[in-house]
Structure formats: C-alpha cells, structure tokens
Amino acid sequence: MNRINYFAFLVGLLGFFMSASALAQNFSVVETLDNGRNPWSMSLFSLASIEPEKADEGGRLSTYNYLSFNRRLSSHTRFAVRTPFIYNSYGYDRFNAGQVQDQELFLQDVFFSYTDYNIALLPGDIEVFWEGRVYIPTSQHSQDTKMVTRLRNDLIFSKLLTHRVQLSYINKFNYYHQSRTAYRNTFIGDEGDEITVTSLTKRMEVDHWLELWYALNPETGIGFKVGGEDTWWNRSEIENKEKAPEHLLKVGPSFRFSLTNSMNFIFSVDSKVAHISDLGRLNPEHINVALLSFIRF
Amino acid sequence: MMRSVTLLSLTMFALAVATGCSTKPKRPVLQHPQAVTVMTYNVENLFDTEDDPQIEDETYLPQERKSHPLIMAKCMELRQDWWKKECLEKDWNQKFLRRKMQRLADVILQVNQGRGPDVVVLPEVENQKVLDQLRVRFLQKANYKPAILVEGPDSRGIDVGILTRLPLVGAPTLHVVQFTEDADLGVKKEDIHPTRGILEATLKLPDGQLLTVLGIHFPSQGSPTGFRQQAIARLKEVKDKLPKDRMVIVGGDFNITISEDLSHKLYSSELSQEFGVSHLIGCSQCRGTHYYHRKRSWSFLDALLFSKDLLPKGSGPWKVEPSSIFVANDSLYQRNRWGSPARFGDGRRSTGVSDHWPLVATIVPRSPSVLMSKSKEKSNESN
C-alpha cells in the first residue's frame, strides 16, 4: 500500500468509527479530555513519519497508531486501554541496510493508561499534566526480548506567557523491566543475507524537550522545540557485553492545527544528532518529518 | 528540502508575531485629574466555603463536607442533572477560593494603572463577608472602603455587591424585585421565584456632587423575556423615586442577549428611553461581555446605564466619556483558547476566572463654561 493509499485507508477508518463528537477541551499539544456527557469514549492517535531524503525516491512511510478506549473518571482524570499497531509502507528506510522492505502491519504492546490532565497547578500558574502507562508484552519484539513490562511516566509543565504564547517542558520516561539482559537479534545485512547477533535489552529511555508555542488563532499555532533523547541499555555479564548510553540532541519547528473540535494535528520536523556541532548542518540522515494526529469519537 | 522547511517555518513564525502584534486593540486612555472610573463585573459564583442553611450553597463547600447525608440530600434536590453532579463533585475549599479571589483581583486591578476602578459593581457574590475578604486580602492596592452589600431573597444565594473608594452617603438600600403573573408577558405563577434585588448606594464624587449607583442582576435566559421586562419596569420605578437632579449609574448583569434585544428591544428601546446604554453610546469595537458557545454568539449581558444628565449632551455636572467605554480582558486568566471568557471551572487550570468580562467607563466633571451655558439655556427656556 503506498502513501496515498495509506491516507485513504486512514480516512476510511475514521469515517467508519466517527460518530457525533463531543466538544473538546482546550487545544493542547497532547490529547485533551473530552468532557461530554458520556464518560466513555474512543480516540485514535497516529504518528506518521518519513525520512525526507528518501521521500521522493520510494522512501518508506512508518506509522505508529493506537486505538484508545477511554473512561473519564472525573473532570480531570481518565483511564484508558490502548491497542497500538504499526503500519509501514513498502519502500526504503535507514534500517536493514537501505534494502526495500515489504509493507507490514503488526501489533505493538497493549498498554493501560491513567491520566490526570491537571494534577497540580504550581506557583506561577504552571499547569502539570501527568500520565502513567503500563505496557503488556504483546508485540513480537517484546516477546523476543522476553520483556516483563514497560513503565512509562509522562509529565508536562506548561505556562502561558501571554495570551498567545505558551512554554512547555515535556518529559517522557520509560523503564523496561526485562527478564534478561541480552537476546538474539536477526536482521538483513549489507549483502542481503540474514545476520543474527546478540543485542542488549533496553533499561531506560528519557525523551524530553522544551517547546515554545505561538497561537496564530484558536485552530493553529507554530512552535519550536529543543531537547534530547537518552537511552540506556542493560549490561550482560554472561555475554560480556555492554553498550554506552546514547544521547541525542534534537531541535525543530512544529505546526499544529485542528480541523474540528475533535481532530487535532501536529506536523513537526526534528533534527536529531549526537553532537551539538551537527545541529546546524541539517544533514538529511538526521532529519525526521512526522505528523501526529489526535482524533476523538 | 530541509533548508526550505526551516526557512518556511521561520517565515511563518515572523509573520505570526507581526500579525499578533498588530491586531491588539488600543485601550482608550483618558487623562483627567478628577476622572472616576466605573466597572461592572459578574464574578461568577463568589461563594465562601461555609454552609448557609438559608440558601442553596451546597455546591460551594469543601469535598469532605459533601459526604454528610444532609448535604448530599440537598444536592439531590437540585433541579438539573448537571447542577446535581456539580454539587456532589465540586471541591470548593480555601485553596480554590483564594485562587478565585486572586484571579478576580488581577482582573479588577488591570484598569487605572493597577489601582482598579473607583467603583465596581459585582453581581454573583454570596455575602458581604466574602466580598470583604476579596477587598482586604487581594485588593489592597485599590484601597476600597468596606464592601456594600445587602442580602436579598435569591434562592441561589447570590447578591450584588459594590466596592468603591468614594464615600458612601447614607445607608445602602435593597429594592426587592417582585414579579407578578402576566400571561401576555409569559410570566407564570409557577415560574416565579425570589430573585436578586436592586442595590442602591449613593456616593460622593470628588467635587462633592452625589452619584447614585444601582447594582442589578436580572433573571437569566432560563426565564422568559417577560421577567426581564418586569425587572426593567422595577428599575425605572426605583430610579424615578430618586431626586430629579440626581446623577444615576446602573451597573450589572442584565442577562439580555443580542437576539433578545433584536426581537424585544430591551436595551435599544425600553432602557434607552431613560438611560444611555454603554455599548450603544460607545464601545463600538467591543464584541460583548459574554460568549454563548452553543449559539456561537457574543452578547452584552453586562452593561452600564447612565442617566440622561450624564450623557455628553446632558446638563449634569458630570458626564460620561463614550470613548472611555471598553471591555477589560487583558488578564491572562480571562481568556480561553477560543478567545472568549474563561470560566473558573474546577480551578485547576492556569486560566479561568469568570464566564463574563467586565465593562468599564469613565465619568468626568463637565467644564464650568459648558455648565454655565447649559444653565443659561434652561433659564431662557423658562422665561
């Protein structure tokens, strides 16, 4: 399925699920709480990304999506069960030695989420959003690595600087509770042959950034982010293997817009590099273009 | 490709900033040494955290008190489901009350270089005690005298209060608004409930002249137009009993929507016969003081009315400056993301204070030469 067909598929899926939508709360960089009469709701999240240097040359469209079944518990809290799935189109990507890959659709780890949209209001009118997630190892990768569970903690601190300008600090922390420190990892090598190596399992990840948003009007805004992604791996005594933590810096602009009260989108371009000196070079292999979609039913 | 995307992003950002800077409306600036600023501001349910058995204030109590069977029973008696739910779930404790008052103060003090208006009419206040808490703890910069409020018979328990720096002359009076059954106006006996009275307070202006302020809060749009028509008639009665040369300003929440005014001409005809209406004599760039989301419409639910002698063509010793009339909405707490009034709600968000925006106007002494020529005109006419 090529990129055009993917979007057609997504629109079709939305049309199938969409019914009368309740009014949404304020526009935000995250999903917002639906305070309609019905405490039960569904929503769809999609993160679609592409490597820009291959966009016009058969580059692969990769999407991470989940369908969320939500129960509002109070005016500011919600519990949800989410079933994520990945769809990747046919094409090239940076992984697997740049070989052409078939399209694929597969389940990721199902997770439970508890969200408090206003867990605190700090001095200086700083809003605090919190979400906790518990992942179940339903994906093939989690089963291959024998992961027990993953715990995720999201915090967002936001402050309105003027009527139009908002500053946010976002922190997403993942902890992997693994049953083993290493696993057998199979992939396609440069020659097109199948290679199996021993890889280390992840221990933790932190994705965090500072973002400034400017509201052009109630439906659209532009932003700019600066942050980092850090990953730590387990050390395997048995395999005598360890891997240095990876620290990436990222910067880039974003554009947010909403089509209706129930459909919000964020388009972003991120440059992720290991060295600060590479930040301004805008090398294509460091760039990711992504579209985040939040749709409430 | 990436350089293009970056350039486009930066260009959009620059355009956005330029657009944002240029669309901010200019606030009228009136420089006069004796100017008196008047504001009307519906503060949306300013209740204390204590239970008053005489009124329906159970919604505004701390969560830990709501498990009491008597309180729960009173919540269950409320007429509408959403109100029942709010009554049972809302946590109204000292923390949220302080936050509400701090935000109200931020709104009130945004005028007059941070000193607030000289007179502010405040509908939807539970009692004098909570209004004085606001005055003493959060409005010190305004230096207001003790709050003026006379409790009325409204079953919701809300009243109109006044805060002012001007001296009070005599005691304030509450004029009860009594509705009478009238089939033509759609006022049915079973719909008649006690409501907010008209608060009368006479103040002394800096030059010794007297100004009577009438604070009102008419029945909501939940009641037929006939109720507001009868309330207007009562307002006129109260005003007519005042001395003929008394300058009068009426402030408050009239609950008259734009569509109701178009069909029944409550502002444009009934009230305009005896008063100058703030948004009809000025504030031409203003959209309104309240936004009704369901109908996507702005209305001037709140207004300031000026007796005829206060109007520019009037003969009173003071006059209102039409160019000074504006809707004050610069506080960060006041706007939601759609740019309309942000309710306080559960008080957990960084914005939200009231579902109304205040309306402000300034009156100034009429110049002596103008006063003299008007006085000559009057004596010529009588000759």
Interface residues (C-beta under 8 A of the other chain):
Chain A: L23 N26 F27 P52 E53 A55 S74 S75 H76 N118 L121 D125 I126 E127 S158 K159 L160 T162 H163 R164 Y214 A215 L216 P218 I222 F224 P253 F255 V269 S271 L282 P284 I287 V289
Chain B: M1 M2 R3 V5 T6 S9 L10 M12 F13 A16 V17 T19 G20 E89 R99 H293 L332 R335 N336 R337 W338 G339 G345 D346 R348 R349 S350 T351
